[in-house]
Amino acid sequence: MNYQELSQRIEQSGHGLCIGIDPDPAQFPEGVGGLREFCLGIIDSTADVALAYKPNFAFFEALGRPGWDALDAVTEHLRALPQKPFLIADAKRGDIGNTAARYAEGILEVMGYDAITVAPYMGRDSVEPFLRLNKWVIGLGLTSNPGAADLQQLKLEDGRHLYEAVVDAYREWGSPENLMIVAGATRPEALGALRERMPETFFLVPGIGAQGGSVADVMRHGAFRDRPGLGLLINASRSVLYASKGSDWKQAARKAATDLAAEIRSARRP
């Protein structure tokens, strides 16, 4: 899915809702048979609502072979959906040279994801191998976790914060056509400053729902200035996945996703 297609999908749906698939067996509703049943149930309940899905690889990798098998099943199921959602591999890879190239090949080509999250700490050659494959790279910018202040918000000698230097580097390494950034919902003013720095770049915005981020603040500060409501993939994970611990968990997940999509639509700037 290219830049224009993604923009059109968001415009047509009125939202850029992304559902993060972070399956934690300790939080599964009673009676759920396992990882695969839970993930496919969430997907099938929300497929006509969500514009994007973001499986978090760590939640599958932690379970060894059964987890990898479940990730394969989830990936194939997502790719077969008639809605053709935008698929993000939340893998946060960050290595150089041949290693980065193998990560890119395995996740973007073999598994067929549209995008992958990457950590840029090792520099340009940890990002470029992903950019060569005509897919999307989603680089960490300013994240939503409390520890983001430890490094990302450090002040440099030139007056910029470290995260600002990172996103400035992204503008040199890629373009809005192939590179997005992660920009957390829990820091809306910084989100606005990032939008001024990157006026045409898509933002993947975590931190809505369980982390307390505000949809209205995200839309006001983060959307494209000249195209209200565009430029954002707004992610929700726990607030959708674990909307109920009862037998109605699928219906509850669907309602949570539908309600959030409606909230995003209503928050679009006039």
HUKAPE-V528954 format. One record per backbone hydrogen bond with DSSP energy under -0.5 kcal/mol. NH is the residue of the N-H (numbers start at 1). CO is the residue of the C=O. Records with the same first field share a line. If there is no record, write none. Layout:
# HUKAPE-V528954
NH = CO / CO
This chain:
# HUKAPE-V528954
6 = 2
7 = 3
8 = 4
9 = 5
10 = 6
11 = 7
12 = 8
13 = 9
14 = 10
15 = 10
18 = 234
19 = 52
20 = 18 / 236
21 = 54
22 = 20
24 = 22
25 = 23
27 = 24
28 = 25
30 = 245
32 = 29
38 = 34
39 = 35
40 = 36
41 = 37
42 = 38
43 = 39
44 = 40
45 = 41
46 = 42 / 43
47 = 43
49 = 46
50 = 46
51 = 17
52 = 17
53 = 86
54 = 19
55 = 88
56 = 21
57 = 55 / 90
59 = 56
60 = 56 / 57
61 = 57
62 = 58
63 = 60
64 = 61
66 = 63
67 = 64
68 = 64
69 = 65
70 = 66
71 = 67
72 = 68
73 = 69
74 = 70
75 = 71
76 = 72
77 = 73
78 = 74
79 = 75
80 = 76
81 = 77 / 78
84 = 81
86 = 51
88 = 53 / 86
89 = 115
90 = 55 / 88
91 = 89
93 = 117
97 = 125
99 = 96
100 = 96
101 = 97
102 = 98
103 = 99
104 = 100
105 = 101
106 = 102
107 = 103
108 = 104
109 = 104 / 105
110 = 105
111 = 106
113 = 107
114 = 87
115 = 87
116 = 136
117 = 89
118 = 138
119 = 93
120 = 118
123 = 120
126 = 123
127 = 124
128 = 124
130 = 127
131 = 127
132 = 128
133 = 130
134 = 131
136 = 114
137 = 178
138 = 116
139 = 137 / 180
140 = 118
141 = 182
142 = 182
143 = 141
148 = 145
149 = 146
150 = 147
151 = 147 / 148
152 = 148
153 = 148
154 = 151
156 = 160
159 = 156
162 = 154
163 = 152
165 = 161
166 = 162
167 = 163
168 = 164
169 = 165
170 = 166
171 = 167
172 = 168 / 169
173 = 169
174 = 170
178 = 175
179 = 175
180 = 137
181 = 202
182 = 139
183 = 181 / 204
184 = 142
185 = 206
187 = 184
191 = 187
192 = 188
193 = 189
194 = 190
195 = 191
196 = 192
197 = 193
198 = 194
201 = 198
203 = 231
204 = 181
205 = 203 / 233
206 = 204
208 = 235
209 = 213
210 = 208
212 = 209
213 = 207
214 = 185
218 = 214
219 = 215
220 = 216
221 = 217
222 = 218
223 = 219
224 = 230
230 = 227
233 = 203
234 = 16 / 232
235 = 205 / 233
236 = 18
240 = 237
241 = 237
242 = 238
243 = 240
249 = 246
252 = 248
253 = 249
254 = 250
255 = 251
256 = 252
257 = 253
258 = 254
259 = 255
260 = 256
261 = 257
262 = 258
263 = 259
264 = 260
265 = 261
266 = 262
267 = 263
268 = 264 / 265
